[in-house]
Amino acid sequence: MDRPTRTVRFEDAEVLEETELAVLCRMLVWKNCWVPKSQVVQEEGTVAAEGDKGPLLVKEWWVSKARMGHDVRTFRSGKLPGRP
């Protein structure tokens, strides 16, 4: 039996550019960040292609590796770094 993929949800993301392998997303937490398409979890209503705006779901494993100085628990809690 497969385990469910653990994800992190980023609200208000926008896909600025798209290549064959990745999407460039603008997010409140990380500003602009290239996300490998293999790490994007697609569900109805989430962003995946250039021009999309809305929530972005990515695999938690990737967030923990590319966290840019922030702990994945910060993102799972819904609190933005540096904000109460």
Sine and cosine of phi, psi and omega as CSV:
sin_phi,cos_phi,sin_psi,cos_psi,sin_omega,cos_omega
0.00,0.00,0.74,-0.67,0.00,-1.00
-0.98,0.22,0.65,-0.76,0.10,-0.99
-0.99,0.17,0.57,-0.82,0.06,-1.00
-0.91,0.42,0.54,-0.84,0.03,-1.00
-0.97,0.25,0.81,-0.59,0.06,-1.00
-0.98,0.18,0.73,-0.68,-0.07,-1.00
-0.80,-0.60,0.30,-0.95,0.14,-0.99
-0.85,-0.52,0.72,-0.69,-0.05,-1.00
-0.96,-0.28,0.81,-0.58,0.08,-1.00
-0.95,-0.31,0.88,-0.47,0.02,-1.00
-0.98,0.20,0.41,-0.91,0.12,-0.99
0.83,0.56,0.70,0.71,0.09,-1.00
-1.00,0.01,0.42,-0.91,0.07,-1.00
-0.69,-0.73,0.75,-0.66,0.05,-1.00
-1.00,0.04,0.92,-0.38,-0.06,-1.00
-1.00,0.07,-0.63,0.78,0.00,-1.00
-0.60,-0.80,0.30,-0.95,0.01,-1.00
-0.58,-0.81,0.70,-0.71,0.14,-0.99
-0.88,-0.48,-0.05,-1.00,0.02,-1.00
-0.89,0.45,-0.52,0.86,-0.12,-0.99
-0.94,-0.35,-0.24,0.97,-0.10,-0.99
-0.47,-0.88,0.27,-0.96,0.11,-0.99
-0.84,-0.55,0.65,-0.76,0.08,-1.00
-1.00,-0.07,0.90,-0.43,-0.07,-1.00
-0.92,-0.40,0.61,-0.79,0.17,-0.99
-0.99,-0.16,0.82,-0.57,-0.01,-1.00
-0.72,-0.70,0.50,-0.87,0.03,-1.00
-0.85,0.53,-0.61,0.79,-0.12,-0.99
-0.98,0.20,-0.69,0.72,-0.12,-0.99
-0.92,-0.39,0.13,0.99,-0.12,-0.99
0.88,0.48,-0.85,-0.53,0.02,-1.00
-0.98,-0.17,0.72,-0.69,-0.08,-1.00
-0.53,-0.85,0.75,-0.66,0.12,-0.99
-0.98,0.19,0.78,-0.62,0.01,-1.00
-0.87,-0.49,0.83,-0.55,0.05,-1.00
-0.87,0.49,0.69,-0.72,0.00,-1.00
-0.86,0.50,-0.48,0.88,0.02,-1.00
-0.91,0.41,-0.28,0.96,-0.01,-1.00
-0.97,-0.22,-0.08,1.00,0.04,-1.00
-1.00,0.08,0.79,-0.62,0.04,-1.00
-0.98,-0.18,0.89,-0.45,-0.06,-1.00
-1.00,-0.05,0.81,-0.59,0.14,-0.99
-0.71,-0.71,0.34,-0.94,0.00,-1.00
-0.84,0.54,0.76,-0.65,0.05,-1.00
1.00,0.00,0.00,1.00,0.02,-1.00
-0.98,-0.20,0.35,-0.94,-0.04,-1.00
-0.98,0.19,0.54,-0.84,0.02,-1.00
-0.43,-0.90,-0.30,0.95,-0.10,-0.99
-0.73,-0.69,0.36,-0.93,-0.01,-1.00
-0.79,0.62,0.74,-0.67,0.00,-1.00
1.00,-0.07,-0.27,0.96,0.02,-1.00
-0.93,0.36,0.58,-0.81,0.10,-1.00
-0.73,-0.68,0.66,-0.75,0.00,-1.00
0.57,-0.82,-0.37,-0.93,-0.02,-1.00
-0.96,0.28,0.57,-0.82,0.07,-1.00
-0.89,-0.46,0.79,-0.62,0.07,-1.00
-0.95,-0.31,0.80,-0.61,0.06,-1.00
-0.76,-0.65,0.40,-0.92,0.00,-1.00
-0.91,0.41,0.71,-0.70,-0.04,-1.00
-0.85,0.53,-0.60,0.80,0.00,-1.00
-0.83,0.56,-0.72,0.70,-0.03,-1.00
-0.92,0.40,-0.66,0.75,0.01,-1.00
-0.86,0.51,-0.67,0.74,-0.01,-1.00
-0.91,0.41,-0.50,0.87,0.01,-1.00
-0.99,0.12,-0.53,0.85,-0.08,-1.00
-0.94,-0.34,0.40,0.91,-0.21,-0.98
-0.90,0.43,-0.21,0.98,0.05,-1.00
0.82,0.57,0.72,0.70,0.09,-1.00
1.00,0.01,0.00,1.00,0.00,-1.00
-0.91,-0.41,0.62,-0.79,0.03,-1.00
-0.97,0.22,0.65,-0.76,-0.03,-1.00
-0.85,0.53,-0.47,0.88,0.02,-1.00
-0.89,0.45,-0.49,0.87,0.05,-1.00
-0.88,0.48,-0.70,0.71,-0.03,-1.00
-0.94,0.33,-0.63,0.78,-0.01,-1.00
-0.92,0.40,-0.48,0.88,-0.02,-1.00
-0.97,0.25,-0.30,0.95,-0.04,-1.00
1.00,0.07,0.02,1.00,0.00,-1.00
-1.00,-0.08,0.71,-0.70,0.03,-1.00
-0.99,0.12,0.65,-0.76,0.03,-1.00
-0.83,0.56,0.69,-0.73,0.04,-1.00
0.99,0.16,0.09,1.00,0.01,-1.00
-0.84,-0.55,0.60,-0.80,0.00,-1.00
-0.93,0.36,0.00,0.00,0.00,0.00
